[in-house]
Each structure stands twice: as structure tokens, then as C-alpha cells.
Amino acid sequence: MSRVCELTGKKAMVGNNVSHALNRTKRKFDANLITKRFYIPEEDKWIKLKVSTSALKNINKKGIAAVLKEARANGFIK
């Protein structure tokens, strides 16, 4: 499974390691992802999603139903 947030589409970025001598080598910044189960009372079922921690904060603020609705509108969930 790829390291992409299923609700926001966040994924790894590419950057540089910079040494004290300012030598630059490529590196990857992975997204901060966790796998979590959510209960959806409207559908009376549990779903398992791989979400970023920023998406988890949005879920805590807005609720899982609203965030899923936005993700479907943005095309991240079918």
C-alpha cells in the first residue's frame, strides 16, 4: 500500500540533506500517516483508513461524516 493519505491526498515530498559543508544529497520527507478505524453512525459500520495526522485533527474538529463528504467531492474516495 502506498504512503498516501486517503482523505487529503498528502504524500512524500523530495528535498535535500544539507551538510555543514553545504553538500546536498537527495532525501525524502514522508507524510505523517497512521492507520485508524472510524465508526460511521449514518451507515452503521466501521471503516479503516490510512490518514495523516492533520486529517485526523480535521476529523476531530468537523466530524468523520463531513470529512468523508469533502474527500468524496475532491475525488480521494469513491
N, C-alpha and C positions, 0 to 999 in steps of 0.2 A: 504494500500500500504506500502511496506517495505521501510525502510530508507536506500536505496542503490542508489548510483549514476548510472544513466542509461548509461553513456558514459565511465566511468572509472572503475566501479565496487566497488568503495570505500564504506565501511560500518562501523558499530560501532566496536570499539576495547574495550577490557576489561583491567582494571588496578586497582589500589588501591588508596583509600583515605588514606593519611598518616597524623596522628595527631601529635601534638607537642610531645606527649609521644611515638611516633613511633608505635602506634597501627595501624594496617592495616585492612581496610574493602573494600570489592569489590565495584567497580563503573564502569560505562560505559561511554566511550568517543564517543559521536555520531558524525557522519560526518557532516560537514557544508553544508547542502543542501538547494537549492532554486528551486522552480518550475518556469520555464520561457518558453515563446513562442519564437520560432525561425522561420524565413521565409527562405525557401529554394527556390532560384530562378530557379534552374535547374528543379525542379518538380512543380514549381509554386503553392506551398502550405505552410501552417503554420503547425508546429508540436509543441507539448507541451512536455517538458522533465523535469525530476527532476535531476538536475545536481549539483555537488559540485562546490564550488567557484574556486577551482583550475582548474576544467574542463572549467569553464566559462572564465578563463584567457587564456586557450589554444584556445578556440573558438575565442576570440578577437585577438589572435596572428596569428592563422593559417587559420581561417575561418570555418564556420559550415560544409561545404561540406567535407573538408579534415578530420575534427574530426569525422564526421559520418562514413567516409570511414574506418578510423582506428578502430572505435568501432565495425563496422561490421566484420573487419578482426580478431579482438580479440574475437569475439563471444558475445559481450554485446548487440548487436542489430541484429535482424534477417532481 
